[in-house]
């Protein structure tokens, strides 16, 4: 899979947190991976 083949809009999210833990960042990262994989799978099914 070529990286240039993936042309997705960037979603920016602003959060205001005074205390953000490593576990919070890991959860955000996992959710991001799920969203990206879901979008990728939807594109594959279209083809």
Phi and psi in degrees as GROMACS dihedral restraints (atoms count N, CA, C in turn):
[ dihedral_restraints ]
;  ai    aj    ak    al  type     phi  dphi    fc
    3     4     5     6     1   -83.3    20    10
    4     5     6     7     1   141.1    20    10
    6     7     8     9     1   -69.4    20    10
    7     8     9    10     1   -26.4    20    10
    9    10    11    12     1   -73.5    20    10
   10    11    12    13     1   -16.6    20    10
   12    13    14    15     1   -74.4    20    10
   13    14    15    16     1   -20.5    20    10
   15    16    17    18     1   -95.6    20    10
   16    17    18    19     1   108.0    20    10
   18    19    20    21     1  -121.5    20    10
   19    20    21    22     1    84.8    20    10
   21    22    23    24     1  -110.5    20    10
   22    23    24    25     1   146.6    20    10
   24    25    26    27     1   -67.7    20    10
   25    26    27    28     1   150.2    20    10
   27    28    29    30     1   -90.6    20    10
   28    29    30    31     1   131.5    20    10
   30    31    32    33     1  -106.7    20    10
   31    32    33    34     1   117.2    20    10
   33    34    35    36     1  -102.8    20    10
   34    35    36    37     1   134.4    20    10
   36    37    38    39     1  -127.7    20    10
   37    38    39    40     1   127.6    20    10
   39    40    41    42     1  -102.5    20    10
   40    41    42    43     1   130.0    20    10
   42    43    44    45     1  -126.5    20    10
   43    44    45    46     1   146.5    20    10
   45    46    47    48     1  -117.2    20    10
   46    47    48    49     1   106.8    20    10
   48    49    50    51     1  -134.4    20    10
   49    50    51    52     1   131.7    20    10
   51    52    53    54     1   -87.2    20    10
   52    53    54    55     1   -23.2    20    10
   54    55    56    57     1  -138.4    20    10
   55    56    57    58     1    99.3    20    10
   57    58    59    60     1  -113.5    20    10
   58    59    60    61     1   121.3    20    10
   60    61    62    63     1   -95.9    20    10
   61    62    63    64     1   170.4    20    10
   63    64    65    66     1   -60.9    20    10
   64    65    66    67     1   -39.4    20    10
   66    67    68    69     1   -62.2    20    10
   67    68    69    70     1   -38.5    20    10
   69    70    71    72     1   -62.7    20    10
   70    71    72    73     1   -44.6    20    10
   72    73    74    75     1   -65.5    20    10
   73    74    75    76     1   -37.6    20    10
   75    76    77    78     1   -65.8    20    10
   76    77    78    79     1   -38.7    20    10
   78    79    80    81     1   -65.7    20    10
   79    80    81    82     1   -42.6    20    10
   81    82    83    84     1   -61.8    20    10
   82    83    84    85     1   -42.5    20    10
   84    85    86    87     1   -63.4    20    10
   85    86    87    88     1   -42.1    20    10
   87    88    89    90     1   -64.8    20    10
   88    89    90    91     1   -42.3    20    10
   90    91    92    93     1   -63.1    20    10
   91    92    93    94     1   -40.0    20    10
   93    94    95    96     1   -62.4    20    10
   94    95    96    97     1   -44.1    20    10
   96    97    98    99     1   -61.9    20    10
   97    98    99   100     1   -41.2    20    10
   99   100   101   102     1   -61.9    20    10
  100   101   102   103     1   -44.9    20    10
  102   103   104   105     1   -63.7    20    10
  103   104   105   106     1   -44.0    20    10
  105   106   107   108     1   -65.4    20    10
  106   107   108   109     1   -42.2    20    10
  108   109   110   111     1   -65.4    20    10
  109   110   111   112     1   -39.2    20    10
  111   112   113   114     1   -62.5    20    10
  112   113   114   115     1   -43.7    20    10
  114   115   116   117     1   -64.7    20    10
  115   116   117   118     1   -41.4    20    10
  117   118   119   120     1   -63.3    20    10
  118   119   120   121     1   -44.4    20    10
  120   121   122   123     1   -65.2    20    10
  121   122   123   124     1   -37.7    20    10
  123   124   125   126     1   -62.9    20    10
  124   125   126   127     1   -39.3    20    10
  126   127   128   129     1   -65.8    20    10
  127   128   129   130     1   -39.9    20    10
  129   130   131   132     1   -63.3    20    10
  130   131   132   133     1   -42.2    20    10
  132   133   134   135     1   -67.1    20    10
  133   134   135   136     1   -25.2    20    10
  135   136   137   138     1   -69.2    20    10
  136   137   138   139     1   -33.2    20    10
